[in-house]
Amino acid sequence: MTVSPLVATKWLSDHLADPSFLIVDIRSAESGGQEAFAAGHIPGAIHSDYAVDGWRIAEGGAGGLLPEASHLSALLSRIGMTSEHHVVIVSAGEAAADFSAAARVYWTLKTIGHSQVSILDGGFKAWRESGGLEETGVSAPTASPLYPVRPTGSLRAEIHAVEKVVAHGDATLVDGRSQAQFDGREKSPQVARAGHLPGALHLDHSGAIQPGTGRLRSVKELEQLFEQIPQGPVVSYCNTGHLASTNWFVLSEVLKRPDVRLYDGSMSEWTQDPGRPVVTNAS
């Protein structure tokens, strides 16, 4: 079955009984986490907290790096995922950052070689608003054998690759943070120095989301929004590789641009070395 990277609530409702699907609810503490899941979730879904279950790791000053293969293999085994599953990722769906969480998990699964994965557009909020069936209770996945991680390498930009892009300009750097952080007027506590990567273009990730929801804008709107990004290789980044996942997802998976990579280390990693350049805009 060929399935879109982004699926609607109606589509998922029609496929709830399919045993080849694994619905992964990633709501974290800020959206109620395990308690919210237990109070109501999509039938058959399992819960894996995006913030605490190890989807990203902090290391060497970087706040959101892709974990090692063995770590991810164990995580996916714990939630009962196999290479045969079609995974549907469900975020809280309450804000733009929720879509970013789903996009980051999607990117992680694609990066380790899992091809069948989709995001539920609008997350659990959209599911509930659509009148979809719900069940209650705690998440009790059945562990599977260790997942066979097979890194692709083509979707991730590591620090050495980003240094090359900054030095030679052989890709477009897209900064998905707020304008204030891009300019250097504000700074995330996870970043050592304010500002942005030299030569980067700014495209706030939240612009891709319909206001007040966790849903993506229409393809036509996204085409217009992202037309400012030149054709050719792209590296998407933010502070920790979280918000930038939305821009990566839109460019790579929705608009089908080739050679779009996510810099998971982002500014939290880049600014650890004072020798790496950072640019600020005059106020």
Secondary structure, DSSP 8 states (H G I E B T S, - for coil): ----SEE-HHHHHHTTT-TTEEEEE---GGGTHHHHHHH-B-TT-EE--TTTSSSSEEETTEEEE---HHHHHHHHHHTT--TT-EEEEE---SSHHHHHHHHHHHHHHHHTT---EEEETTHHHHHHHTT---B-S-------S--------SSB--HHHHHHHHHH--SEEEE-S-HHHHHTSS--TT-SS-SB-TT-EE--GGGGB-TTSS-B--HHHHHHHHTTS-SS-EEEE-SSSSTHHHHHHIIIIIS--SSEEE-SSHHHHHTTSTTS--B----
